[in-house]
Each structure stands twice: as C-alpha cells, then as structure tokens.
Amino acid sequence: MNTTTRRGRPRKGDARLSREAILTAALEVVDADGAAAVSMRTVAQRLGVDAKSLYHHIDGKEALLDAVAGHVLGGIDLPEPTGQPEADLRAIAQSFRTATRAHPQAAALVLTRQLPSIAALAPVEAVLSVLRKAGASPEEAVHLLRSLLAVVVGSLLREAGAGPAFGVTDEAGIAHRRAELEQTELPAVVESAPQLARCDHEAEFAFAVDLAVAATMQRLATPRR
C-alpha cells in the first residue's frame, strides 16, 4: 500500500494545515520578522508544507493578514462594562495589552486590516458602545476609536522594540552619557537624561492611556457649534 502524500496535497485531517495552525505559523513569522515578512510561502515554510496547500484554508496573503488581525482581537477577554466611560475605556485598553503583549507586532495589524469575524469585532463594539453612550456621534466615535487604538498599539510596539534612549541603564553609563550631552546645546535633554535612560513600560502604557482617555472625555464634553 502506498502511504506517501503528494506534495501540496497533505493527508485529510493533517493538523499542520488546520486554519488555527496556519494562523499560529503566521503569528510566528510576524513576531520574528514583522508583518511585512508574511507571505503564503514563508508561512508554508514554517509548517513544512507546499504553499499551494494553504489555499484550501486561506484565500491568500491579504486574507491571511486579515485573519491574523482578527485572531489578535478575538483573543481579548473583554471586561464587564461599569457605565463609567473613563474606567471602561481604560479597562478595555488594559485587556488589549494583556492579550497582545505576546504578539505586539501583530497588534499593529488591527489598525490597517479588515476584521473578518464577529469575535474580532467584539472589542470594536465595546469601545464604540462606550463612546456612543458618552455622547459621541457615530462618525466621531470611529475617529476616537482609531485614535485610542493608535495610542494603545503604539505603546505596545514601543514596548516590544524599545531600548533605553541612551543605550545604557547603569548609573555610571548614564552619568557618562549625560556628561557628553552637557557639551551640546540640548539643555532639556540633559535635564531629563536619567528619566530618558529608563522606561517602566507598564507605567508608560498607563500614562499614555490615561492621557488619551482624558483627551477623549474632554472632547466629548466640549460643546459643538
């Protein structure tokens, strides 16, 4: 009996080619090399299969990137609403961070991709609902949603790839770098050198979200002409 499998036509039920396995492989590519590195070929290489066989599960690269974005959003454990807009927006942002810290490069896809599933749209619905109840029009709610997403995702991307601004964290290194900068015409940078050389990502995220939420609520409280 011939048990070989023709290239590109794996055995029925082969776990390598489940949709979930393909999305996992795509996330691995994104984590390692960024979203620009994703292709049907690179994902197939991760799985050890022919790229053509992926088309039984995914229509192509664009659909794959959409699915990755949906996978990220669908993994968010949304908090119960409290009816307090500021608290609810902060809680949703924190839930997003918790769900996406393992795949921050993939999180950026939610800003640019179509969301293919109802599960992926649940976080969008949650934010829009909070904003609408807080007084935003449908159009304004979308603008605010995108602005909040930009802050959240931007903070995550910085956390994923950030090093200290000066490239050193030890006290002696910071002092040496500050001494170098004192010879320049950058007084504000010199003054903030110790703070620039360190970064508490959780505190930075909370600060950015607090600022964005405060600006959102101030805008909603401002009368329109």
N, C-alpha and C positions, 0 to 999 in steps of 0.2 A: 504494500500500500504506500502510495506516495504522500508523504506528510509535509513536503516543502510548501512554502507560501510564496506566491508570485509577488515580485517587488511592486509596492504600491497598492497591493490588494491584500491586506492583512486578514487573518482569520476572523470570522464573525465573533464579536464579543471581546476582541483583543483590547485589554484595558489601556494600552498605550494610546489608543485613538478614541477614547471617550471624550466628549466635549470638555469635561472637567479636567482631564489630563492635558488637553491642548491648552486650556486657559492657564493651568499651572505652569506649563512649559513657557508660555508667552510671558507670564509674570517673571519667571526666572531670567528670561532674556532682558526684559525691561529693567529688572533690579541690577543686572550685571552691566548692561551697556546703554540703557536708556531706551525710550520708546522708538527712537529713530532706527534702532537696530532690529526691530521686529519685522520679520517677513515670514511668509509661509515656509521658506527654505530654512531659516535659522531655527524656527520652532520645530520643524521636522527633524532637523539635526539633533536637537535636544532629546527628541523622542526615539531617535534611531529608526526612522521610517522615511519613505519617499514623500516628498512634499505634495504630490498629487493626491495621496490618500487622505490628506487633511480636508480636502474639499467635500468629502462625504459629511463633514460635520460643521464646517465653516465656509462661507461663500468666498472669502478672500481676505487679504490683509486689512482692508478697511473695516470689514465686518468683525475681524478678529480684535482690532483695537477698540471698536465699539463694545465688544463683549468684555474685554478686559476692564474698561471703564465701568461697565455695568456690574461686573464681578466685585470691584472695589466698593462701589456704593451699596450693592446688595448685602455686603458683609457688615454694614453698620448696625449696631444694636441701638436703636433709637430710644431716647428717654421718654418717659411719660410727660406730656405737657402739664405745666403748672398754671397756665394762664398769665404768667408774668413774662412778657416778651423778652426782657433782657436776660433773665435766668434761662429761659427756654433756648434762646439763640446760643448762649454760652454752652449749655449742656449738649446741644446738637454738635457744636464745633468740637467739643471735647470727645464726643463719641466718634466723630470722624477721625480725629487724631489717633484715638485708641485703635480703631480698625485699620488704619492705613500706615501706621508707623513702620510696619514690616515691608511695605511696598510704596515708599514715598514718591518714587519716580512714576509709578503707575497712577498715583493720585492726581498728578498733573493732567492726566487724560480727561478727567471729568470736566475740565474747563473747555475742552475742544471737541469732544466726541458726542455722537448721538447715543442716547441711552436706550438700549433695545428691550428692556424688560420692565415689568411693573415693579418688581422688587428694587430695581435700580432707581426708579423714580420716587420711591417712598421717602428718602431724605429730602428730595427736592420739594415734595408735597408738604413735608413737615415744616421746612423753612418758609415756604410761600404762605402756608396757613398762618404761621405766627405773624408774618409781616402784614398780611391782609387784615387780620384781627386787630393789629396795631394801627391800622388806618391807611396803609399803602394801597394805591390803586394797583390793578393787575400789572400795568406796564412798569410802574415804579417798583413793585415787588420783585420783578425779574431783574431790574437794574441792581437793586440792593442785594439780591441773591448772588448775582455774579460778582459783585464787589466783595461780599463776605467770603465767597469761595476763593477769590484771588488771594485774600489775606491768609486764609487757613492753609491753602495749598502752598503759597509762597513760604510761609513759616516752616512747613514740613520739608520743603525742598532745601531750604537753608540748613535745617537740622541734619538732613541726610548728608549734605556735602560740605558743611562748614568746618573750617579750621579757625583757629584764633586769627584775628585781623592782622596781627603782627607775626604770626607763626611761632610764637613762644608762649609758654604758660608759667614757667618758673620765675620766681621773684628776681633772680639775677638777670635772666634774659630780658624780662620786662624793663628792668632798670637800665640795662644797656641800650635797648631799643629806644627808650624814652630819651636817653642822653643823646642818641643820634638825632632824634627828631627835634630836639631843642636847638639844633644848629640850623633848622629850617624855618620858614615863615608859615608855620602851621600851628599857631598857639592853641586853637581849640582841640586839635588832635592830641597835642602834648598833654593838655589838661586832662583829657579823657583816656589817656593811654592805658592805665590799669584796667579800666572797665572794658575798653575795646579788646583787650587781650584775653578776656574771659567771656564765657557765654553759658548761662543756665538756660537750656533750650525750653524746659517746661515753663520757666518764668517768662521767657521771651514770648512763647506762644500765648500764655495767659494775658500778657500785656497787649499784644497785637490784637487779640480777640476782644478784650475789654475796650480798646480804643475804637475798633471797628463797630462794635455794638453800640457804644456811646454815640458815635457819629451817626449811626443809623437811626437811633431813637431821637436824637436832636433834629435830624432832618424831618422825621415824621411829625415832630411837634411844631415845626415851623409852618405858619400859615402860608398857603399858596395864593398867588394872585389869580 
